[in-house]
Amino acid sequence: LTKLNFNYDKVNSDFLMELKAGRLLISFWRHNDAVAALFIDRFYSHLKSAKSVYTAFQTAQKEIAQKFKSPFLNENFILLF
């Protein structure tokens, strides 16, 4: 995980098109590194066997939500297509 301060106000469709990424997994705010690492670990673990990226994302989100009740911890990431 990287420690980047990202200005979301500067993100626009041109920027996303330049990345040439099919999907982006981003966080809304600065995150707890331990929780973020666990989320990423669970996401990639599910991605190996899931039928879709979205299913892997949803499953990882549910697992984190069961473990951490605060929305600042369990609803930090979003998946953009």
C-alpha positions in Angstrom: 0.0 0.0 0.0 1.2 3.4 -0.8 1.0 6.6 1.3 -0.1 9.1 -1.3 -2.1 12.2 -0.6 -4.4 12.4 -3.5 -6.5 15.4 -4.4 -9.8 13.9 -5.6 -11.0 17.4 -6.7 -8.5 17.1 -9.5 -9.8 13.8 -10.8 -11.7 14.0 -14.1 -12.6 11.6 -16.9 -9.5 12.7 -18.9 -7.3 11.7 -16.0 -9.0 8.3 -15.7 -8.8 7.7 -19.5 -5.1 8.4 -19.4 -4.6 5.6 -16.8 -6.0 3.1 -19.3 -7.2 1.1 -16.3 -10.3 -1.0 -16.7 -11.1 -0.6 -13.0 -9.9 1.5 -10.1 -10.0 0.6 -6.4 -9.7 3.8 -4.5 -10.3 5.1 -0.9 -12.4 8.0 0.1 -10.1 9.2 2.9 -6.9 8.3 4.7 -7.2 4.8 5.9 -6.0 2.7 8.8 -3.1 0.7 7.2 -3.9 -2.5 9.1 -7.6 -2.5 8.0 -6.6 -1.5 4.4 -4.1 -4.3 4.2 -6.6 -6.8 5.4 -9.2 -5.5 2.9 -6.7 -5.7 0.0 -5.7 -9.2 1.2 -9.3 -10.4 1.3 -10.1 -8.7 -2.0 -7.3 -10.4 -3.9 -8.0 -13.7 -2.2 -11.6 -13.6 -3.4 -10.6 -12.3 -6.8 -8.8 -15.6 -7.5 -12.0 -17.6 -7.2 -14.8 -15.0 -7.8 -16.8 -14.8 -11.0 -16.3 -11.1 -11.2 -14.2 -8.2 -9.7 -17.4 -6.8 -8.2 -18.2 -10.1 -6.4 -14.7 -10.2 -4.9 -15.1 -6.5 -3.9 -18.5 -7.1 -2.3 -17.4 -10.2 -0.4 -14.3 -8.5 1.0 -16.4 -5.5 2.0 -18.8 -7.7 3.9 -16.0 -9.4 5.7 -14.4 -6.2 6.8 -17.8 -4.8 7.9 -18.4 -7.8 10.1 -15.0 -7.3 11.7 -15.0 -3.5 12.0 -18.3 -1.7 12.8 -17.1 1.8 12.0 -18.0 3.0 8.5 -14.7 4.9 8.4 -13.0 1.5 8.5 -15.3 -0.7 6.6 -16.7 1.6 3.8 -13.5 3.4 2.8 -12.9 1.8 -0.6 -14.9 2.1 -3.8 -14.6 0.2 -7.0 -14.8 2.2 -10.2 -15.4 0.6 -13.6 
